[in-house]
């Protein structure tokens, strides 16, 4: 079970959003570089980064920060946020990211997803963000009348190497992830699935680890770390345990 501590970057700062709402934002006093260093010091090997500026603009705004984290700390990074072009993917891969997360761009344009998977084998992760079982895109402002499971079935053979499934209603709320729906996705998916959204305590991590035999690859932990609900030393004990 891989544990992915999260860093969401906006205007060079670490922030967390509630249900993806930019108006409902908490800024934290630490920089993304310092936060990555802290995760490295505690023995974490994987990192989940979202460029919120990129999500808003569709450009790789914080590429310099990604490069610095990779070069300094040798962490396996998955990075997403407004990745809409092959060139953007290329920039992140060249910067040393292990995987690039495609979301809205891939959901609105399946051919873009197919091309990316063919060009960057084993490097493309797909972010499936769902509200009440249907996909949301464009920073979760646009709810599609497309069932998550139906979309997954359409793209299942494209060659995606990881799926990150987020229940929007749980994200930033710290009321536990939607394990039930995530397992449904994992049972259909041709690639491993990462749990995202709602992690509230170390018990959520322990529960997630029980599903390791159901193609659940890992879990993302964000707000609960920043708010102190999960201590890093406590979380670090669950790495590869």
Steps between C-alpha positions, in 0.01 A plus 500: 500500500656825385434808709491826304526810719348787305626843404257737329679806362346841446707816460809311623327404828359177642121522514203270545155546352165376629326295229723667240356846571762772440294738714524256792878486530736455792858623461777340702820663619738254338627516142454203263879444500517492881195275521656254255818502710298417808332205324841376385640527854219280631580232242219551249587391147198620302346843466172625352522856366225713349587826329186701573633793296533253211145378557376857459718597203577175315874574516791347695525801732702335779737288292802653679371374836448149363853495359646614831312240704603215267865606481539559875302217655479214250130445567264320262261774400162487336403846379174636363301816460388635164713268286335541160778457244765247400758774547399551865530127564843505337612787724399313815660173386821688413494660845516152655136434593421128522142543381292782353134516600248582229152609602263734319706503179484122475136468600386760247729362229555124513732516199734724698511232770563228245783696336659582835494135611658389171769766509584478872467134592455429872516874572134604478267499800131577455318711755136401531320756715142406572199653668211265570642249253541744207819664377583864566754705303646851474601535863183311597284789386347302213304187584464264205211263449757224451521215746856443622475126441368546143787733412756262650368212292547710184867581573601188691720366221682825421800418721446725803748393769315628808156632590446753777139486610369797698155531650450877485247499782770361729798708385639724773213400730697244705202268533672190356543404133231331295655154525196323357496697174880486467493121522232489227733705277796275584306185414433635148831676441785345300752693710555566874284757679598762759248613763451876529280736698383505859783334694441598861708278726757223512212252516412595140853401398476169684163431337639580155783253550248220543393556138849456361398174335222676310732695268513796735853635454509781749332788681542879488513692828471878500299722732518258794881542500492879479234532770686262732236226506762256373855532634775433248688265733180298545433495125861406423456177698249389237747531210556157346388343826 
